[in-house]
Structure formats: C-alpha cells, structure tokens
Amino acid sequence: MSFEINAQAEAGTGAEQCSWCGEAVERDDGFRLYQPAAPRRAIFCRLEHVVPWAMQGARWEPGTGAEPGWIGESLDDCAHCGAELVETRLVLVRHRGDHRVPDAFCSVDHLAAWATAGGRWR
C-alpha cells in the first residue's frame, strides 16, 4: 500500500501532548502512532517513550479511524519482524520539520521491541 506525502495536510496547529509524559509535542516534531482499523492514536515526544507507554498498558487517545493520507511509502511489512501486515497494523510516523518517516508494526509488542532496539537507527 502506498501513500502520498503532504505534511501540510495534517489537521490542527500548535502543540499536542506526549501520551507518556505529557510534555508538549510540536506539530513538526515527535512521533505519532495510529491504528487505522480503530479510531485511536498516541503521540510521543521521544521514541523511547513508546517503551514505558507499551509496558504500562498502551493508553490510546481518540483519533480518526483513517490512515494518514500523507504517508509516502509502502507499509506492507512489520518493521520489527518482517511479517506481512493485516488491517490491524500500527503506523508510527516520525515528524521532523516537513519530513514524515513512517514505519508499521503488527503489534504494540513489536513496536516496543523495535523502539527498545533503537528504532530505525539501530
């Protein structure tokens, strides 16, 4: 599955709060986690905040059920184990200025293991 990148298409402006520590996360920084099959999401100011969030029961916030339309690369395989993803996949998007770097996972456990190992830059 492939998507177009359009960082300007995000709804809203200003800062949101980290789902783990509550710190402000600006629109062009941090990580956004989506579960397209369910209307929920989570926001993190740092990748390492994914780990305690997952360990403490993965508290989600309400969100849209739609996958972000501005994602620009194929998300067919789990970034941690390589398994083919199904509809219940999770999509983690790194925000860095106008750039968006997506990764997808088959479970919260695989997301946490990937983050523990250093994420994309392990």
N, C-alpha and C positions, 0 to 999 in steps of 0.2 A: 504494500500500500504506500502511495507516495502523496506528499502534500506540498503546497506552495509556501514559501517563507514570506511573511509580511508582518514584521514586528510591529508596525503601526496599527494593525488590525485588532490588537488587544483592547478589550473594553476597560474603561476606567482610567484614572490617572492617579498619581501620588503613590504613597507607600501602603503596603499591606503588612500584616503581622506574621512573623515566623510561627508555624504551628507547634514548634517545640519550646522556644524560649520567649516568644512574644516580642522580640525586637522588630523594629521597622525594617521592611524589605522594600526597597525602591523598585519601581516598575522595570528598570533596566539592569537589575542585579538579582542574584539569588537563584533558587531552584523552585519550579512549580511541578507538582505531581498531580496527574489527572488519572481518573479511572473512567474512561469513556463509556463503559457499559453501565455505570451508576452515576447518579448526579452528585459526585463528590470530588474534592481536591484537597491538597495540602500545600503549604508554602514553607520554604526553608531559607534562612539567611546564609547558611553554610551547609555543604554536603554532609559533614559529619553529624549534623543534627538529625539526619534521617535515621541513624542507628538507634539513639535512645527513644525517638518517636516510635519506631517499629517495636522495640523491646517493651515499651510501656503500653502497647495495645493499639497503636496506629489510629489516633483520633483524627477523623476526617472532618472537613468543613463542607457545608453545602456548596455545590457548584453545578455547572451545566453537565448534562449527560453527553454532550457532543465533544468529540476530539478536537483540539485546537486546529483550525484550518490553515494556520501559517507554518506548520511543521513541514520541513523540506526534504526529508529523506525517508527511505523505506524503513518501516518499523515492523518487519515480519518475524524477527527472531529475538529471543531474550538476550540482553547484553551480558548476562551473567553465565547462563548455561548453554545458550545457542538453540534452545528448543523453539519450535515454531509456535508463534503466539496465537492465542484464540481471542475471542471477543472480550474476555475479562481482563485483558492486559492492562498494565500500568504504564503511563508515559511520563517520564521525568524530563523536564526541559530546563537546561541551564540558560539563564538570561545574563548576557554580558554586553552592555550597551545595546546596539541594534541587532546583535547576533543572537541566534537561538540554536542551541545544540541539544537535540532530542536523543533519548535512549529509552528503550522499552523493556519491560520485565514481565515474567509470568506470575510473579507473586511478590508480596511485601518482603518475604524472607529473602528472595533473590536480590531484590533492591537493596536491602540492608547488608547482605554479604558483599555485594558489589561496592557499596559505599565504604564498608569497612576495609576493603582491599585497596582503596584509593580511587575508586571510580574509573573513569575513562583513562586516567593518567597513572595507572598502577604499574 
